[in-house]
């Protein structure tokens, strides 16, 4: 088809295409989804199994290995990593890269079925394996909630009120509250008093369980109604719980007369959060999948503003991460860049090729960008940093096709042709070479965008946007440049059809003459030219080898994180105390504005590329906000050099957030074998060698140090003679230490565990563990642990 004649003589369809690009692109810009990072599937699940009372070795042999063997039967598995800890197994399952997000749901169902089949090989009474495969929720609007003068319970009530108001805001998907301190109802019983009354702990547990149990008593017919029967007796307050009778018949006493009841926070909370040194909770807000995060952020801010008057005095929300503002700034910056790019292109081309040629090429560029936005919207590609970056990268290539065609038309016009013939001649000579060059430019990015792994999924929008924009620029150059050239380049006073033109006249002028002299000199000295090219190539290769390499650059967000792991087994209260010291150090660094502390577990996933740390009482995790992102590299270097010297027993790692998936470590090595002591020795030797070389930091292994354990050496014969079981001994020791759960206390929408525990004076210490009294149902009396144990092994 004669494209030039079609464009000039039958322009209606082309004008329709231009209107579609113009109007559709403008609509798409305002309607398409906006995110910070492109969505990608995290092809990983975590399987957790609780095995209370088991050692790490027992968990490994009795739980982890059977489950790993069952999981390995799945053909889709790429890698399995496990951690066996005291009373718990954690197995990370990673799926092969070739499986897409749409296939994962079925794969996770197969995984659950395999785990269900493997349960018969697990020890009896063990909790069923739990599979957590929900890593896609990103709480991109992330706040810390503090309350000067408020208790943590009052702060929690404020957070729940905020969640109720936010969950109804337009576009909001989920609202997560983190850092809530678990409460407990403590029933502290004096051991001597129990022994004097000959009351067993089992009687207290039975009384508490019976009084709180939901009971079904049926109902009766009353006329035309059916009336349910609901016996009273369940406790609804601490006073009612104190009045609960314990024991049988004449021996019955009120619980409050033999025990002290109080409500307080758990001795070992799962997580402790502070913001700038103040106790805090966090609220993470995620948008519905595919929503415009900017609009979600606006609705969240409007909802918070409407609820501001409901917040008590002292309560304050501190923004930790506001994805909608980051995205809005990025999109606005992109719009400005597009405007400046088009203006610069038009300005440069107007100087080099003339005003009319500059307007034509600038119009094609502008229409190409708008048309690309329309196709992105139709294909479900959001405006995010990768797609925006792709448009900016492609901006310099989008004008090439239009420049070549417009310049060819101008040359042919200077040779005496009219615009139609000039357009036809230029398109016949250039349209297919230009298509080939366009495809080559697209293929340069195909290896990244079509890679069958997480990186390819993350960067697919880069390939899509560049491919669509370059192909569209080729198509519009073929159609629009001849059409606009007909209106702007064809002037009657320039037509000299009857005048002969010199074919070389079009290439005359000072610039062409200089270029002709340079080209002639190069061609006259071929060996010198080749030698210079070889030298430049070698220098380029040598220079490139010295350029720092990283596939994903650091994030431009003024935020970095610091992780510290104390010795495994450290009490979370001790970890929190150390974290206060680290807070002070970080807050005092030049350029730091805010420090948020997470003890015991990482923060909620507030960006897609952030991988939260799993719960660990020895963990300190800090989010550090700075005045400017430019100072982060210096601060990270300073922290990594300073903190290891201040806390030599801790593993320290400070790092910047990266664009794209963040790896746990840049260098990893695996040591495997059957001998545990030998593995630890090899690990220590490898860490020592790396430390001596001094080119790496944060050298650690994932086994941590062994956890100290106290092991009463029970004599089974004496245990049987005393009428006791290992289970009864364990329950008695639990009540003497952290507490034995006996029931739950219902407080509105909260279920608070009731713990039966010894008084502070009676709680066991490592030195007097053998003196603990244990109730023997067989003899109806208490016996000391020393009577059935040979000692305590540490």
Secondary structure, DSSP 4 states (H G I P E B T S, - for coil): --HHHHHHH--HHHHHHHHHHHHHHHHHHHHS-B-SS------EEEEEEE-TT--HHHHIIIIIHHHHHHHTT-TTEEEEEEEEETTEEEEEEEE-TTS-HHHHHHHHHHHHHHHHHHGGGSPTTPPPPEEE--------EEEEEEETT--HHHHHHHHHHHHHHHTTSTTEEEEEEE-PPPEEEEEEE-HHHHHHHT--HHHHHHHHHHHHS-----EEEETTEEEE--------SHHHHHT-EESSGGG-EEHHHHEEEEEEE-SS-S-EEEETTEEEEEEEEEEPTT--HHHHHHHHHHHHHHTGGGSPTTEEEEEEEEHHHHHHHHHHHHHHHHHHHHHHHHHHHHHHH-HHHHHHHHHHHHHHHHHHHHHHHHHT--B-HHHHHHHHHHHHHHTHHHHHHHHHHHHHHHTT--HHHHHHHHHHHHHHHHHHHHHHHHHHHHHHHT-SSHHHHHTHHHHHHHHHHHHHHHHHHHHHHHHHHHHHT--GGG--TTS---TTGGG-SHHHHHHHHHHHHHHH-HHHHHHHHHHHHHHHHHHHHTS---SSPBPSSSEEEEEEE-STT--HHHHHHHHHHHHHHHHTSTTEEEEEEEESS-----STT--PPPP-TTEEEEEEEES-GGGHHHHHHHHHHHHHHH-TTSEEEEEE-BSSPPPS-SS------S-HHHHHHHHHHHHHHHHHH-S------SS-SPPP--EEEE-HHHHHHTT--HHHHHHHHHHHTT-EEEEEEEETTEEEEEEEEE-TTTS--GGGGGG-EEEETTTTEEEEGGGTEEEEE-
